[in-house]
Amino acid sequence: SGRVLPASDRRVLAAFAAQAAVVLDRRRLRQEAERAKVLAEGNRIRTALLAAVSHDLRTPLAGIKASVSSLRSDDVEWSEEDRAELLAAIEEGADRLDHLVGNLLDMSRLQTGTVTPLIRDIDLDEVVPMAMGGIADPESAVVLDVPESLPMVATDKGLLERVVANVVENAVKYSPAGEPVLVSASALGEVVEVRVVDRGPGVPDEAKERIFAPFQRHGDAPRGNGVGLGLAVARGFTEAMGGTLTAEDTPGGGLTMVLTLRAGGSGTERPQPAAARTVPAEHAVHTERRTP
């Protein structure tokens, strides 16, 4: 509508239209690139999951099957010691399966954004000792230094217990024999820090972020020690609760995991479900160090 445009105005209008078309085309290409990235990440995770199922989950299943078949066999008369050893192998395999499947389910919740923490003020000295339940011989493997005088923290009790358990189990697994893991806590202003200190081989600076990516192992970590989800789940749960989980060097050698939580009594609100986390493609290399 309006007046008839002269040729000069039509040329200006055509130039603007061409620029608008370029912008729209770039937007479309960017959206397609994002979709392709999401699809590629999904394929990578599915491939890693299949690898985990084919090895890390089948290994304890095979052990359980072999032990049960041995116990049911009528061809061998097992001594009480042998029976106890086979039953212990069954229990250990079942525990490994429970841990692996639990991490897989937790990771799927994080990927789909369905983690909704219930934030309440709790005492750390009530939660941290409970997280040691999965540690073999915790009295000698872990040293706790969590003062009762610490302020309460605003967190989800169940998620925090899972975070601490994953991080501590990870540290114990890679600590030298006879070197207990130190779990300490301290208040710093409006936050409370939990430090999990080990004397293991440590992690180079360039890999300190990649160890939190799903399905990763660092260096020569052997197969069968997990599917590479423990630290990814721990960080995902921590961020869902409004905290942070980072890695730093232990003075004298080793790795220290630093869990930072908000101090309680500050009018905290229940957060929204955690957004789905996607891992950058450049992290899809075998650089994970320590994930149960």
C-alpha positions as CSV (number, residue, x, y, z in Angstrom):
1,S,0.0,0.0,0.0
2,G,1.1,3.6,-0.3
3,R,2.7,5.5,-3.1
4,V,4.4,3.7,-6.0
5,L,8.1,3.4,-5.2
6,P,10.6,4.8,-7.7
7,A,13.4,2.6,-8.9
8,S,15.9,4.0,-6.4
9,D,13.7,3.2,-3.4
10,R,13.0,-0.2,-4.8
11,R,16.7,-0.9,-4.9
12,V,17.1,0.2,-1.3
13,L,14.1,-2.0,-0.3
14,A,15.6,-5.0,-2.1
15,A,18.9,-4.5,-0.3
16,F,17.2,-4.5,3.1
17,A,15.1,-7.5,2.1
18,A,18.3,-9.4,1.0
19,Q,19.9,-8.6,4.4
20,A,16.8,-9.8,6.2
21,A,16.9,-13.0,4.2
22,V,20.5,-13.5,5.2
23,V,19.7,-13.0,8.9
24,L,16.8,-15.5,8.7
25,D,19.0,-18.0,6.8
26,R,21.7,-17.7,9.4
27,R,19.2,-18.2,12.2
28,R,17.8,-21.3,10.5
29,L,21.3,-22.7,10.0
30,R,22.2,-22.0,13.6
31,Q,19.1,-23.8,14.8
32,E,19.8,-26.8,12.6
33,A,23.4,-26.9,13.9
34,E,22.1,-26.9,17.5
35,R,19.7,-29.7,16.7
36,A,22.5,-31.7,15.1
37,K,24.7,-31.1,18.1
38,V,21.9,-32.4,20.5
39,L,21.4,-35.4,18.3
40,A,25.2,-36.1,18.1
41,E,25.4,-35.8,21.9
42,G,22.5,-38.2,22.3
43,N,24.1,-40.7,20.0
44,R,27.4,-40.4,21.9
45,I,25.6,-41.0,25.2
46,R,23.7,-44.0,23.8
47,T,26.9,-45.4,22.4
48,A,28.6,-45.1,25.8
49,L,25.6,-46.6,27.5
50,L,25.7,-49.6,25.2
51,A,29.4,-50.0,26.0
52,A,28.6,-49.8,29.7
53,V,25.8,-52.3,29.5
54,S,28.0,-54.6,27.4
55,H,30.8,-54.7,29.8
56,D,30.4,-53.0,33.2
57,L,26.9,-54.3,33.8
58,R,27.5,-57.7,32.3
59,T,30.6,-58.4,34.3
60,P,28.9,-58.5,37.8
61,L,26.0,-60.4,36.2
62,A,28.4,-63.0,35.0
63,G,30.0,-63.3,38.4
64,I,26.7,-63.7,40.1
65,K,25.6,-66.3,37.6
66,A,28.8,-68.3,38.0
67,S,28.6,-68.2,41.8
68,V,24.9,-69.3,41.8
69,S,25.6,-72.1,39.3
70,S,28.4,-73.3,41.4
71,L,26.3,-73.4,44.6
72,R,23.5,-75.2,42.8
73,S,25.9,-77.8,41.3
74,D,25.5,-81.4,42.7
75,D,28.9,-82.5,41.4
76,V,31.0,-80.6,44.0
77,E,30.7,-80.7,47.8
78,W,31.6,-77.2,48.9
79,S,33.1,-76.5,52.2
80,E,31.6,-73.8,54.5
81,E,34.5,-71.5,53.6
82,D,33.9,-72.0,49.8
83,R,30.2,-71.4,50.2
84,A,30.9,-68.2,52.2
85,E,33.2,-67.0,49.5
86,L,30.7,-67.7,46.7
87,L,27.9,-65.9,48.7
88,A,30.2,-63.0,49.3
89,A,30.9,-62.8,45.5
90,I,27.2,-62.8,44.8
91,E,26.6,-60.0,47.3
92,E,29.5,-57.9,45.9
93,G,28.2,-58.3,42.4
94,A,24.7,-57.3,43.4
95,D,26.0,-54.3,45.2
96,R,28.0,-53.3,42.1
97,L,24.9,-53.7,39.9
98,D,22.8,-51.6,42.3
99,H,25.4,-48.8,42.3
100,L,25.8,-48.8,38.5
101,V,22.1,-48.9,37.8
102,G,21.5,-46.2,40.4
103,N,24.1,-43.9,38.7
104,L,22.5,-44.6,35.3
105,L,19.1,-43.7,36.6
106,D,20.4,-40.5,38.3
107,M,22.1,-39.4,35.1
108,S,18.9,-39.9,33.1
109,R,17.0,-37.7,35.6
110,L,19.7,-35.0,35.2
111,Q,19.6,-35.2,31.4
112,T,15.8,-34.9,31.3
113,G,15.7,-32.1,33.9
114,T,13.5,-34.0,36.4
115,V,15.6,-33.5,39.5
116,T,13.6,-31.3,42.0
117,P,15.4,-30.9,45.3
118,L,13.6,-30.3,48.5
119,I,15.7,-27.7,50.2
120,R,15.8,-27.6,54.0
121,D,18.2,-26.6,56.7
122,I,20.1,-29.6,57.9
123,D,23.2,-30.4,59.9
124,L,26.2,-31.7,58.0
125,D,27.3,-33.9,60.9
126,E,24.1,-35.9,60.4
127,V,24.4,-36.5,56.7
128,V,28.1,-37.0,56.1
129,P,28.5,-40.1,58.3
130,M,25.5,-41.6,56.7
131,A,27.2,-41.3,53.3
132,M,29.9,-43.6,54.5
133,G,27.6,-46.6,54.4
134,G,28.9,-47.9,51.1
135,I,32.6,-47.6,52.0
136,A,34.4,-50.8,53.0
137,D,35.9,-50.5,56.4
138,P,35.1,-46.7,56.7
139,E,36.8,-46.4,60.1
140,S,40.2,-47.0,58.5
141,A,39.5,-45.7,55.0
142,V,38.1,-42.3,55.9
143,V,38.9,-39.7,58.5
144,L,36.0,-37.3,59.3
145,D,36.5,-33.8,60.5
146,V,33.0,-32.3,60.6
147,P,32.6,-30.0,63.6
148,E,29.2,-30.0,65.3
149,S,29.5,-26.2,65.6
150,L,29.1,-25.7,61.9
151,P,26.0,-23.7,60.7
152,M,23.3,-25.7,59.1
153,V,23.3,-25.9,55.3
154,A,20.3,-25.3,52.9
155,T,20.2,-28.5,50.9
156,D,18.3,-31.7,50.0
157,K,19.3,-34.3,52.5
158,G,19.0,-37.3,50.2
159,L,20.8,-35.7,47.2
160,L,23.6,-34.4,49.5
161,E,24.1,-37.9,50.9
162,R,24.4,-39.3,47.3
163,V,26.9,-36.5,46.4
164,V,29.2,-37.1,49.3
165,A,29.0,-40.9,48.9
166,N,30.0,-40.7,45.2
167,V,32.8,-38.3,45.8
168,V,34.2,-40.2,48.9
169,E,33.9,-43.6,47.2
170,N,35.8,-42.2,44.2
171,A,38.6,-40.8,46.4
172,V,38.9,-44.1,48.4
173,K,39.1,-46.1,45.2
174,Y,42.1,-44.2,44.0
175,S,43.9,-43.6,47.3
176,P,47.1,-45.5,48.1
177,A,46.9,-48.3,50.6
178,G,47.2,-47.0,54.1
179,E,46.4,-43.4,53.1
180,P,42.9,-42.6,54.5
181,V,40.7,-40.0,52.7
182,L,40.1,-36.9,54.8
183,V,36.6,-35.4,54.8
184,S,36.5,-32.0,56.4
185,A,34.1,-29.2,56.6
186,S,34.3,-25.5,57.5
187,A,32.2,-22.3,57.3
188,L,33.3,-19.4,55.1
189,G,30.9,-16.5,55.3
190,E,27.5,-17.4,53.9
191,V,28.7,-20.8,52.6
192,V,29.9,-24.1,54.0
193,E,32.7,-26.0,52.3
194,V,33.1,-29.8,52.4
195,R,36.5,-31.0,51.3
196,V,37.3,-34.6,50.3
197,V,41.1,-34.9,50.2
198,D,43.0,-37.9,48.8
199,R,46.6,-38.7,48.2
200,G,46.1,-40.5,44.9
201,P,47.7,-39.8,41.5
202,G,45.9,-36.5,41.0
203,V,44.5,-35.0,37.8
204,P,46.3,-32.5,35.5
205,D,44.7,-29.0,35.3
206,E,43.5,-29.4,31.8
207,A,41.4,-32.5,32.8
208,K,39.9,-31.1,36.0
209,E,36.7,-30.1,34.3
210,R,36.5,-33.1,31.9
211,I,36.4,-35.6,34.8
212,F,32.9,-34.3,35.6
213,A,31.6,-35.3,32.1
214,P,29.4,-38.4,31.9
215,F,31.0,-41.7,30.8
216,Q,34.6,-40.5,31.2
217,R,37.6,-42.1,32.8
218,H,41.0,-40.5,33.3
219,G,44.3,-42.0,32.2
220,D,44.6,-45.8,32.6
221,A,41.5,-46.3,34.8
222,P,40.5,-50.0,34.2
223,R,37.2,-51.1,32.8
224,G,34.9,-52.6,35.4
225,N,35.4,-49.8,37.9
226,G,32.2,-48.1,36.8
227,V,30.6,-46.5,33.8
228,G,32.1,-43.0,34.4
229,L,29.0,-41.4,36.0
230,G,29.8,-40.9,39.7
231,L,31.3,-37.4,39.5
232,A,28.9,-36.3,36.8
233,V,26.0,-37.3,39.0
234,A,27.6,-35.6,42.0
235,R,28.1,-32.3,40.2
236,G,24.6,-32.4,38.6
237,F,22.9,-33.0,42.0
238,T,25.1,-30.3,43.6
239,E,24.2,-27.7,41.0
240,A,20.5,-28.7,41.3
241,M,20.8,-27.8,45.0
242,G,22.4,-24.4,44.2
243,G,25.9,-25.5,45.2
244,T,29.2,-26.1,43.4
245,L,31.6,-29.0,43.1
246,T,35.1,-28.4,41.9
247,A,38.5,-30.2,41.8
248,E,41.8,-28.8,42.9
249,D,45.2,-30.2,43.7
250,T,46.0,-31.5,47.1
251,P,49.2,-29.9,48.5
252,G,51.9,-32.6,48.4
253,G,50.1,-34.7,45.8
254,G,46.5,-36.0,45.2
255,L,43.2,-34.4,44.4
256,T,40.8,-32.4,46.6
257,M,37.1,-32.2,45.8
258,V,35.5,-29.0,47.1
259,L,31.8,-29.1,47.7
260,T,30.3,-25.6,48.4
261,L,26.8,-25.3,49.9
262,R,24.8,-22.3,51.1
263,A,24.5,-21.8,54.8
264,G,21.0,-22.3,56.2
265,G,18.7,-19.7,57.6
266,S,19.0,-17.4,54.7
267,G,15.5,-17.6,53.3
268,T,16.3,-20.2,50.7
269,E,13.6,-21.2,48.3
270,R,13.0,-24.5,46.7
271,P,14.7,-24.3,43.3
272,Q,13.2,-25.2,39.9
273,P,14.0,-28.6,38.4
274,A,17.5,-28.8,37.1
275,A,17.9,-28.0,33.4
276,A,18.9,-30.8,31.2
277,R,22.6,-31.0,31.0
278,T,24.3,-31.7,27.7
279,V,28.0,-32.4,27.6
280,P,30.1,-30.6,24.9
281,A,31.4,-32.8,22.2
282,E,35.0,-31.9,23.0
283,H,34.5,-33.6,26.3
284,A,33.6,-36.9,24.7
285,V,37.1,-38.4,25.1
286,H,38.3,-41.0,27.6
287,T,39.7,-38.6,30.2
288,E,37.7,-39.5,33.2
289,R,39.8,-40.4,36.2
290,R,37.7,-41.6,39.0
291,T,34.0,-42.4,38.9
292,P,32.5,-45.2,40.8
